[in-house]
Amino acid sequence: MGDVAALLKENLANVRGRMSAACQRAGRPADSVALVAVTKTVDAATARMLYDLGVRDFGENRVPQAEEKAAALSGLDIRWHMIGHLQRNKVKKALPLFGMIHSVDSLRLAKEIDKEAQKRGSAIDVLIQANTSGEESKFGLAPGDALPLVKEAAGMAGLRVRGLMTMAPFYDNPEDCRPCFRALRELRDEIAKAGIENVEMKHLSMGMTNDFEVAIEEGADIVRVGSALFRGIVPATQH
Ligand SMILES: *Cc1c(COP(=O)(O)O)cnc(C)c1O
């Protein structure tokens, strides 16, 4: 256990160091980027160690796993982020768990979230997931569909649109991800310019272990990092 904690501490310091170096290169304040620790490959006890190291934002890509971990870590001031594809039949379960859903990629999903959030008398922060890589991908809207969806979602009392999310394809050279990240930033700026009421195009959730530095250089203010934090730690479960 002690070894795992020490390793985590070292990995976290490494990731944070690389994040601030990227901020510096981009002329941005070191605290302008939030780290979401993606805990999908580790158990609740490992996540808890990260919490003890000061991490408060955790990401999961599946509702049942998030539910399990949130239950194991209940009572802690953790903000859970839904970063994976969300099925409509999981929305009801997802709402009480998550502080933010990064992966809204259809009007049907937005409507379901709105309906269930309103039933709870609440509203949830969401990001619209766009596919700006031009590569075939199962998830993420075509960039041209983002503005129309944001306009629709703006009228939904159960949703607060707070920005955009993307996932770059895996490239050996992270530089190859740059156009994808740049395109998301430009899309964000374009939607922000439309000045839609109830919409705040504040967040850009982009960048993972392989490419978060490039994402920060291109304006990410949320990076979602898993592998780099858990390097050397045996996964508890494999999803
Ligand atoms: C798994 C995952 C991450 C983290 O990926 P790593 O390469 O392990 O850092 C980020 N975003 C999403 C949507 C994921 O599913």
The ligand as an ORCA input file, in Angstrom:
! r2SCAN-3c Opt
* xyz 0 1
  C      -9.973      6.646    -20.544
  C     -10.320      8.030    -20.949
  C      -9.450      9.099    -20.678
  C      -8.087      8.922    -20.040
  O      -7.232      8.277    -20.935
  P      -5.684      8.024    -20.597
  O      -5.076      7.842    -21.920
  O      -5.657      6.818    -19.730
  O      -5.177      9.226    -19.898
  C      -9.852     10.365    -21.061
  N     -11.044     10.591    -21.659
  C     -11.902      9.592    -21.928
  C     -13.183      9.902    -22.593
  C     -11.574      8.277    -21.583
  O     -12.430      7.298    -21.853
*
